[in-house]
Every structure is written in C-alpha cells, then in structure tokens.
Amino acid sequence: MSKLQVLLTNAYRNAYTLSKNLYTEPKIYDADGDLSKRWYVYYYYRNPVTEKLVLQPPLYMGVNRLKTKKERMEMLVINRIALHELLKKGYNPYETYKETDKRIEQQKIQEEGIQIDSQRKNYTVKEALFFALKQRKPHWKKKTAGTMVGHFNRFIEWLTTNKLIDRNISELKKRDVSTFLNSLTKLQTKKQKELREELVPVSPKTRNNFRATLSTLFAQLEEDEIIERNFITQIKINKSTPKKNKPFSKEQIIDIREYLDKNDPYLRTFIQFMSYAFLRNVEVCRLQVKDIDLASKRLYVRSKTAPLAIVPIIGELETVLRGMKLENYAPTDYVVTRYEKPANWNIDENNKTNYFSKKFKKVKQTLGYSDDYSLYSVRHTAATNIYNSLLAEGKSEEGALMHLMSITRHRSKAGLKNYLREIGATLPKDYSDMYTIDF
C-alpha cells in the first residue's frame, strides 16, 4: 500500500481546520458513467510559488479495476471524503508527508501548548499573542480569518527578526508596533526577488487593516488582564482614499451589451443580476437555486450587511431566471457559475468573483475602457439611471431618495446621498445664469 493510501485510510480520525483558500473541495470524475474510461478524484491546490490554484494529479486508488458503476462510485465517494479530511488536516501535495507531519505537529504544540494560568503574571510576547489569536479566531468568518491570520503571521515574523518575540509582553511598546506598521511593504514575487526590485510600501488602507487586526488581539489581552491597556488604539490611522469606479454612460452600456451578445452572453447574465437586483458580484456568486423563489418573485441574498436580505425579482430579471430553467437543477447548485449553467461550484468566493472580473477585464480592454471602470460600475450606472428617472417623473429629491433606498438597500438616506454624490448622480444643473461677472 502506498504512503498516500495509508494516509487516506487514517484520515477520518483527524480534522484540523485549515483555510479552504488553499484548495478546492475534491470532486469525482465518472466519465458520465462510461466504464471503459478512467474514473478518479481530482482537486486543485494553491501553488506556493505562483499562488495560483493548480490541478493536482488525479487519484485512482485502484477504482478502475471495479466492474460496476455502483462499486466505483462507492469507492470514489470514500476516497473523496478521506482526501478532503486529509486536506483539512493540513496535508500539502507540495511537501513530503514527513514535512507536513512535522509542520502540523509544531503548529499543534504552538497553538495548544500556550495555556493561560489566572495566577500567572508574566507572559512572553509569543505566548500572549498566540493566546489572543486562539481566543479570537473562532469568532471570525472564514474570509476574515484568512486575512487576519496573514497579518498575525507577518507581525510574528517581524517580532522574531527584531528579537522581540521572547521578551515579556509588558516590554512591547507602542513604538515597536508603530515601527512594524510603518515598515510594511508589499510581498514580492519570486521573479521580483531575483531581480532585486525595490520594495514598495503597502497602501494606507492595507496598513490600517494590519493595525485593526493587532488592535483586536491586544484588546483581547487587555480584557484578560495580560496587558494593562490596548495601546494600539493610540496609533494614528493613516488617511486612505478608496478608489471609486466611474458609472458607465448610456452609450457605453449599449456598446457593452452588443459586445457581450456576440462574444460572451453568459457574462451579460452575470451583469443583469448586478443591475436588476442591485447585487454585489460576490452576492451573485453566493446565489443557489434554493434562494430563487419565482412564485413569490423573491431572491434570498446573503450580503455583508445582513445575514439574509430579501430582494424583489423584477420583470427583466424574471425573464433571465426562467430562461435558466432552474427547476432542472439541485437546490444547492449555484445559480451562476463558470460552467455557464447552475452547478455544484464549491470553490473560494474570491476565486469565483475573480473569474468574472477577469472576463470583464477583457471586455474593457477590447472596448478601450480604463481601469476607472469595473463590474461595480454597472451598479453605479443602474442607480444613477433610476434616480434620474424618478426625478424625471416629477418626484422631489426627498421622494426619489426614499424610493431608491428600498431598491439599493442602503440603510440610511445620508448613506445613499453620499453614495450618489460619489458616483456623480447628483451633480447640480447648469448654473451659468447665476454669474454676474465674466472671468
């Protein structure tokens, strides 16, 4: 029996959670039931150098010696589950199993070996920070956890390099953390390192995100009376100006629609969800067949502002949905996928949104649009169009805002006004006749 088979056989006994960003859930290829072809389990794993998800060698495990569909499928299901457990435990196809075992064991000792004694007063920086991470991490969402653990690891690495990691936590000062934050640079690719390219400082937004992560951990330490106060709150937040995408003009929307109808009709479907239901791109990717209620004309959306938002299905979107024949698919199938039909598309949400963003980038390049435009520009265009239509119908600004709030799902009128101002939907009318002098 091979080493991998031994590992798979025993994988059920362990389940240490590791970020699924590293890999996709294993899938079964059954050749559409053709027993003359090879059946196998396949999955993607993130290459540590390119940081891209790469298809790994298929796992056959002797399944093709079985003569019936039932036998093959039963064995493949067992292997798929076992492989998934193995990946969750932390096994990495780019390491030997001995290297992985050693890494997991060290991580286990590191995370579980730090115990807090209520009577103990002295903790090293390392002990205190790992304890804070252990306390906070279970309460973070998957995507948040991946980002914040990355921040944590960068800080630990810096503390180790600067010989602060084994000092008493009480000796760590605000100036130390400020120095770390101010020294942050963008990570380089292998090629950039080989060319010895100059390090580039991170953006103010990224620096502020690191600060927020550390503040969360130090707040935990203050709460547990391991430190006297969370001094991170006194570190200045750098001014950050987020990039805003421009809305498209009516003429640009026509050009985009005509291009998509000829070259990528399915991307137009994705855009229609964003424009007719005012969904973010990630919200479109989260939609499953069970979230579509055509009888009641409702979408059930998992958004960043609410666990479950109810969005009306307007006529234009209903036409799109009925054309997708959702009744032919499983309730858990995702509605919009890379397969251009509802399907079981269980990969990381970032990879899903990036897939459609890259497709739209090709459209922008072909039509000559700058980086000031993105998929979000579609939502901005829709909001501007509806707002101006409401005003054209004779509604007051107040009435138009109240109506639009129910469509865009902004929680406050002030928030909606600010949004419309940022996208240029509320520009003043020509005021030339107000001047009494010439310049």
Disulfide bonds with the S-S distance in Angstrom:
none
